[in-house]
Amino acid sequence: MAITAALVKELRDRTGAGMMDAKKALTEVAGDMEAAIDWLRTKGLAKAAKKSGRTAAEGLVAVAVDGGKGIAVEVNSETDFVAKNADFQEMVAAIAKVAQTAGTLDALKAAPLGDKTVEETITDKIATIGENMSVRRMAVLEGPCVVSYVHNAAAPGMGKIGVLVALSGDAPEFGKQVAMHVAAINPASLSEDDIDPALVEREKSILTEQARESGKPDAVIEKMIVGRMKKFFSEVTLVNQSFVINPDLTVGAAAKEAGVEITGFVRLEVGEGIEKEEEDFAAEVAKAAQG
């Protein structure tokens, strides 16, 4: 029997399985719909797919550096309990290793991990552990010297916040200090040159309206905005921030003293930007009881 697109779609709609899994199931059973459903259930893929709509905002960020290349990968789970699970941590470590040769997130998901792809490995783990999971983000940073740092480490090279810092010269100890600063302060950009223009315009608009409420002349208002924008840049750009290790210096000045230039950074925090569902304790227990 021919495995048509319509047949694959019907199986996906009935089970929630992925397209490739649905097609494989139908191929395995010569197009028999009910047998394909049973095949998916046997493999745990239908069960895993049903969990894919649940919010996964916990998990781990893994970082790794090889020579002048660093990678950071965020792998999410539904609960922090699973993030502490040794099997989950082993999977995250394996995914991070694969990420070192994958250029993009899509390439990482499609990359082989053992006898499966990374995405198939995630699907299998969903079926085994019983929580939704995903490889959400991946970042790559390169430079003459790349340093990594993990905050709240759950295992070597992985934790709740992962940071990479690239330097123009060999100064790993200073790089680690900068990485700790980035983890703590969370700058929006490296410098004024690469800050998001939309963020700058938004802040400038707010400051302009605030200044106008003072009733001062336009010439005075312009000077007020210049001063306030300078303060804004000192708060949100890495090189202009006060260095947490030595607040008497900016990070940029500290880099100059160390004889290097900071050329880039990456900061990934677990669940950043994900809207978490709020549940009361009774609802959470009831949900857990239902599986």
Buried (B, 14 or more C-beta within 10 A) or exposed (E): EEBEEEBBEBBBEBBBBBEEBBBBBBBBBEBBBEBBBBBBBEBBBBBBBBBBEEEBBBBBBBBBBEEEBBBBBBBBBBBBEBBBBEEBBEBBBBBBBBBBEBEEBEBBBEBEBEEEBBBBBBBBBBBEBBBBBBBBBBBBBBBBBBBBBBBEBBBEBBBBBBBBBBBBBEBBEBBBBBBBBBBEBBBBBBBBEEBEEEEBEEBBEEBBEEBEEEEEEEEEBEEBBEEBBEEBBBBBBBBBBBBBEEEEBBBBBBBEEBEBBBBBBBBBBBBBEEEEEEEEEEEEEEEEEEE
